Amino acid sequence: MAGIGVKLNNIYGKRTLTTNIIGMGYSTVMTIAPMLTVIGALCIMEHFLGFDSVGYATRELFSCTVLYIFIFSLLTASPFNSVLSKYMSDIIYEETFEDILPCYYVGMILNITFSALFGIPFCIHEYLVGNVDIIYVFTGYCGFVALVLVFYSMLYLSICKDYKKISFFFMIGMAVTVLLSFLFVKVIHMSITYGMLLALVIGFWLIACLEFALIRSYFRENSGRYRRVFHYFREYWPLVLTNFLYTLGLYIHNFVFWTTDLHMVIARSFVCVTTYDMATCLAMFTNISASVIFISRVEMNFHERYKAYSEAVIGGRGADIEITKKRMFRLLAEELLSLARIQFIITLVIFLLCMIFLPQVGFGGMTLRIYPCLAAGYFILFLMYAEIIFLYYFDDFKGSVLTGLSFCIGTLIGSIIATHFPDIWYGIGLTVGSFIGFAVAYRRLRWMEKNLDIHIFCNGHLLQKSKGSCPSPKVFDRYEQD
């Protein structure tokens, strides 16, 4: 993400209040603009197309369809993205750009295949058991596949530092979505919910096609080395597990409450708890700025310290290695503390605004009673994810897997227990799970600080491993004749 870092360095370098605000705005636009664009398009369509006039069951079917498309497209894409990101980074470092297209095609096939294993059986159940119109089911499935491809292609464009193009494509796609929804509902007289869903799906496919075209314009050569991609999956399987556990942990507390008496079943297929899911959405948006702040800080500060340490390892003296290591970990601790301090202030302000103004626009009751505990949980969760990124920097795959596993299991067990508490404590499972994951990651970082030299020099990463006969231990013999 060096592209964001360079731009932010130029912005923050002036050290004024105005440039600080501009820098934060730029970071936000570059990271979460696509999500905000989709939400804005949905709000516009619902407001101007008379979504409130539709029957309750029909509205909930549309809402659950969109919810499931987003949740499960993220879940099915998560096992692959971390390894593919690692592969892409190595390719760019080696400057073998002809290997990028094989990586892209292999990853696409794996993503689509894995997603279909979940999507097709659910759609069959939705049609046969839920008696949902087959056209509606097929349209929803197409939207699911399109969003899988959108998220997958975003990985490559993010590595290529093309954040502006990603945001621009989403703006185009959602603008087309809004226009088409008016055409389908007002001119062709489709039903409101199906017209909105069809327009949204077309918008997702347009974004996916634009991203694919941009990737093909960047990378025109194909080396045909597809097997190397599978080798990375075998070698870096901990990345697959960590990313999947982290993503699963984001939603597993929702899944637990979907099994309680609070749940609502739509078309005998979709399950949701509207109050809890809405509180989750509010809590996530309350703390989403943590990812923006973290990207900004790492881009501008930590990466340079890490680079200095790496250069010292490659060709520096022992004293240089020790000095750069201490400076790197000192900055790491400072960045975590700074992130916690700044995000706490932001979370507190947004929390107070939500508690004051949301009841005036129709949000209240159980949703706002659940919200405070979940907001605290997501605050800790994003701090934990920052620690996972730092563990990736040091190739501590064991630590990252332990963090993801402890977070996921802790959230699962805590949420099961929380279902027996009053509603104000429903979010305690996520809070406890996030804290456990944070503590494990923090412990691993402290261990890494004390044992980094052993980890770097004694785990076999500096010298390439190979199989064969052991060479002779004799280096030189002055009696041997040429």
Disulfide bonds with the S-S distance in Angstrom:
none
